[in-house]
Structure formats: C-alpha cells, structure tokens
C-alpha cells in the first residue's frame, strides 16, 4: 500500500514507475503535499534529471504534472526550470502541461509570470511559450484581470527587442480575441518586415480575425494522465511503436543484405 511507504520510497516511484503511476499515487501525493512539493521542485531544478533516456525519464514529467495538480506556489520556480530545460531537451510532455500548471496556481502567479516573460522577452519564443499560454489561460479564467494581461502582452509585442517570430505569435493571440482596434498597428509591423511570415502570414491573420473569438491559451487535463484508460492507451501506443520499429529494423537488415550480396543473388538465378 502506498500509504505505508516512507516518503523517500514514495517519492522515488516517479523515477521507477515509468508512465504507469495511477490515480492512487496522485491521491497519496495530495495527502503528503507539504513534503511532496519541495521534493518535486528540487527534481525540476536539477538539470541531470532531464537527461535520462531510460524509465527515469518520466521523473521530470511526473514532477510537473503532480506539481500542477497540487497547485502550490512553492513549486513555481521548479515549473520555470522545467519550462527552460524541457525546451533544451525537447520534452514535449512537459510543454503541454505547463500552461495548465500555471493556471492552477491562480491569480497569485500573475506577477511572477509577467516578470519572467519580461526578463526573457528577447529569447526564442519557444523559451517562454508555455508562460505566454499560461497568461492566456489566466486571462480566460479571471475576466477582471484581462485588461492588465492584455496591456502587459501588448507591451511585450511592441518592444523592439522582441524577435519577429514572437511578435507574430502575439499578434495571432490578439487577433483570436478580436482586438480589431490593433489592426493598424499590426499592419505597420508587416510593412516594416517585423513579423515572421513563416509564423503568421497576412492571410493567416485575416483568418484568425474572421474565425470568431477564441482563447489563445492551452488547457490540459492533468488528472486524466493518471487514469487507468490513459495508462492502457499509452501502453498500446508503446507496443505499436515497438512493433513498427522492429519491423523497420528487419526491413533494413534484409535490404542491406540484398544490396551487399546482389551479385551473388543474381548468379543464383
């Protein structure tokens, strides 16, 4: 029984259980929240934990998801670290969950998110995309904060240090919430070549405006990741990928044999 494990043994399961941790683990993590949050944050702050390519790989993924579920501001620095390192090590499982994690921290996280985005505004957009989506999630959840959030993001968009790709993404966000008053500003940026056209063409921009109001954020069901069905579906996926990989290796082996021995094969016939 999980409740009978010591904290050390319970915490270690995030590294040894692959993606098979279930809802009972989440329930017990809630019960141990006071000690669980600092442990998970420490996991996310240590870069070595992102380099694993065996079952330990899932440790940082679980740390992000469970921190999001526990929704404790003590985990914020760990989540920011996960955002940066997941981008560096290409861990999309983490990218998908972070905007939801920030939302669950509540409006208290707004100044911290804004501070981080302001600091990193000149970076590649991917570095702060999770935080940007997190702000839009909060924009959707707290109507009374919308004016503040829009003013902040518009200030980022207008900053000369912001790269054209990041500006294109922010323009798309404002188009999705139907800020028609900003169209002349956006047109000026296009005319000056300060929008990345591979990210957002004028045609794409028109489509966003015409498609109606949408929230640019990104929601994710963190608890569903631990459901029995989700675990079973992932196992089927891994088994299918393993079969396809084995079949691919076998085809390559046969093709290599034929290429290496085609003269002999021709003589046999």
N, C-alpha and C positions, 0 to 999 in steps of 0.2 A: 504494500500500500504506500502511495506517495507520501501520505501524511506522516508515516513512520520514519521516513528518511531524514538524515541530518541535512542542514542547509547545504553543506558542501556537496553531498551526494545528489541532492535535489537539483542544485544549480548546474552540476556537471552534465545533467541529462540533455541540456540544449546542444552540447557538443557530440553526444554519443547516440542520440536517437534519430539522427537524420531528419527527415521531414514527417516523422510518424508521431510526434507529440500530439496528444489529443486534448479534448476539452477538459478532461480531468486534470491535466497538468496546468491549464490556464486557471482553473478554479483554485487549485492549491497555490499557484503563484499569487493570486489575489489575497489569499489568506496570509501569505508571507510577504506582503507588499513592502513593508518597512525595510526588510533586508534585501528583498529582490531587486528593488530599483537601483540601489548603489552598485550591486553586483553587475546588473545588465549594463549600466552606464560605463562601468570600468571595462567591460568586454568590448564595448563600442569605441572606447578611447584608445585601445591598443591595436596598432596597425597590424601586428603579426597575426591577429585573429582573422584578418581578411584574406590572408594568403593561402589558407588551407585548400587543398583540392581533393580531400577525402571527406568522410562523413562530418568532420569537424567544420566544414564549410557552412553548415546550417546554423552554427552557433550565433553568428552575427545576424542572420536573418531572424531567428527566434528572438534575439535580444531586441531588435527593432519592433517586431510585431507585439511582443509582450509589453514592452515599454509603452507602446501606443495604447494597448488595452488598459494598462494600469493608470495611464493619464496622470502622471505626476511630474511637475515642473522640475524636479530634481534630475530627471532624465534628459532635459533639453540639450545640454552640452554633448551628451552621448549621441543624441539624434543628429546634431550638426556634424559631429565627427563621422557618423555613418554616411551622411549625405556626401561629404567630400571623398571619403575613401571608397564608397560604392561606385562613385563616378570613376575614380582612378583604377579600380579593379574590375569594373564592368559587371556589377552585381545588380541586375535589373529587378530582382525580387525585392530589394530594398527601396529602389526608386519608386516603385509602385505604391509602397505602403507609407512612405514618409509624409506626403500631404495630409493623409488621414490622421497620422500620429500628431501632427501639429494642430490640427483642428480639435482633437480630443483634449488637448491641453487647455483649451478655452481661450477667452479673450486676453487672459493674462500673458499669453505668449506673444501678442502682437508687437510690443516694443522690441522684444528680443529678436523676432524675425526681421523686423524692419532694420534694426541695427546691423544684422548680419548681411542682408541684401545690400544695404548702403555700402558696407565695407567691401563687398565682393562684386560690386556692380560692373567693374571693368573686366571681370573674368569671363571665360567662355560661359555661354548661357546655361549649359548643362550643369555647371557647378552650383548654380542657385535655382535651377528649375523646380526642384522639389519645394523649396521655400516659397517660390513665387506661386505655385499651385496651392501651397498651404495657406497663403494670404487670401487667395480667391475662395478657398473653402470657408475661411473665416468671414469673408465678405458675404457669402451666401447665408451663413448661419446667424450672423449678427447684423441685421439691417441698420441698426443705429451706428455701426462702425464703418459703413460703406463710404461715406464722404471722406473720412480720414484715410482709408485704404486706397481709394482712387486717387486722392491728391498725392499720396506718397508714391504710388506706382507711376503716375504721370510725371512726377519729378525725376524719377529714375529714367523714364523714357526720354526726357528732354536733356538729360545730362550728356555733354559732349564726350565723356569718357566711355559711354556705353557703346558696345560693338553693334554693327548693323544687324546681326542675327538676333541679338537680344532685343533690339528695338523692334524688329519685325514681329517677334513673338508677343511683345507687349501691345503693339498696335492691333494684332489679331485679337488679343484679350479684350481690349476696349471696344472693338467692333462687335464682338459677341454679346456685349451688354448694351449694344445700341447707343453708344456715345456719338451720335450724329454730329454734335457740335464740334467734334475733334477732326472731322474730315478735312477741313482746310489745312490744319497742322500736319496731318499725315501726308497730304498731297505735297506739301513743301519738302518733307523729308524724302519722298520719292524723287522729286525734281532735283534735289541736291545729291542723289545717289547714296543716301544714308540709311537705306533699308535693304536688307539682304533679299534679293529677288528669288533666290532658291528657297528661302524660307516662306516668303509671302509675296506673291505677285499681286498686281492691282486687281486682277480678276478674282483671285482668292479673297482679297479684302472685300470686294463687292459682294461676293457670296456670303461672307460672314454677316455683313450688314443686312442682306436680304433674307437670310435664313431664320430671322427672328431671335428673340432674346435667349441666350444660353449662359450658363455659369461656366467660366473658364477653368474652374478647379478640377480636382480629380479625387473621387471618393473610392474607398476600398473597404471591403468587409473583413476586418482583421480576424474576428472570431470565426468566420466561416472557414478560414485557412486551416483551423484545427478540428473541423467537423469530420466525422467518420467518412462521409461521402467524398469530401475533398481529398482526404488521405488515400482512399481507394482509387480515386480518379488519377491521382499523381502516380501511384504505383503502376497502374495500367499504362500510363504515359511512358514511364521509365522503361517498362518491359518492352513496349513497342519500339522505343528508340534503340534499346539494346539489340533487338532482333534486326532492325534495319541496319544498324552499324555492323553487326556480324555478317549480314548478307552482303553489305558493301565491301567488307574486307575479303570475303570469299570471292566475289566477282573480281576484285583487284588481283587476288592471287592467281585466279585462272587466267585472266588477261595477261598478266606478267609472264606466266608460264608459256602461253601461246606465243607472245612476242619474242621471248628468248629462244624458243625452240621451233619457230615456224618453218625453218628449212628442213629440219628432221621430220616434222609433221607432214610436209609436202612430199618428202621421199616415201613415207609410209603409204601414201596413196598412189 
